[in-house]
Amino acid sequence: MIELVLGTTGAHRLRFAVSPLEEALGAIQVITGSRGHPAHLPWLRGAAERARRLPLGELFRVLGHRHYLTDFLSPPPTTPETTAAAQLAQVRATPPEQVALELARVDADLGALPDDPERARDLLADQLEIAWTELVEPDWPRLRDALLADIGHRARRLALGGLAHALADLHPGVRLTGDAVCVDSASRERIHLDDRGLQLVPSVFAWPGLGVVAGGPWQPALLYPARGVAELWSAPDRPPGALTGVLGRTKAALLDTLNRPAGTTELARRLGLAPSTVSGHLTALRAAGLLATTRHGHEVHYHRTGLGDALLRP
């Protein structure tokens, strides 16, 4: 078990963040079979074929170890707005001695990597950028919406019932015991968090595992499976015919597809409509009390109200 002791300072520095590079690493592990939720199969068919054509051999080897992942390839993000470009710059700035230390822990044949840790770091960073660009970035709006929806859910639970309530349905292997966040693990560690506190980082591709970053120079973080993965790649059901007759086809489809919060751009992509068209219909649904909004950084996300949910019940 790993115990992340919050203490007086750490308890007041609990933050949520999104890690684009964590999704890139997770995507590779799904492709190689190290991780895998059945819901990813529609994505996996095309992604695995693309990955076979990409020069990612050394990166695949580094990620082939199931029990340890190098932290420097996915530096903990700072906010929900962290970009892949910012994280890649951090990867390329990792001190060579840190790279050497972490690669030495990988139980895999890394003979193809350069012996010089600086060259090895740059090669892996280049391959990671390719993996991000080719395998994850095309679907990033959809993935990011799912991650922000999870953060919104956790933040509401945190506001309503405190940290114990926020962690209660996060993962069966996580719980709050006294002043420590306890994470089921084969290793036994008790880590006292400093004034940086703890980051909670949801990941679409994490299932069924958990990840703890608490060593070296890195921001302490807990990586966990995001909610809503089962619906991530599925097409929305057609709204009931009676509801379409009352609201019109587009408004009914928008109301139906908002089973998880989403922004205008993501909804337009899901339904194959222009963002301006979707925006007008969302405004009307909100004015009627069927939708409400929350803000995530510079984006507004829509979600159904209780009245909106009631209209969709059979």
Summary of the structure (lengths in Angstrom):
residues: 314
radius of gyration: 20.9
end to end distance: 45.3
largest distance: 67.3
contacts: 995
relative contact order: 0.16
helix: 50%
strand: 15%
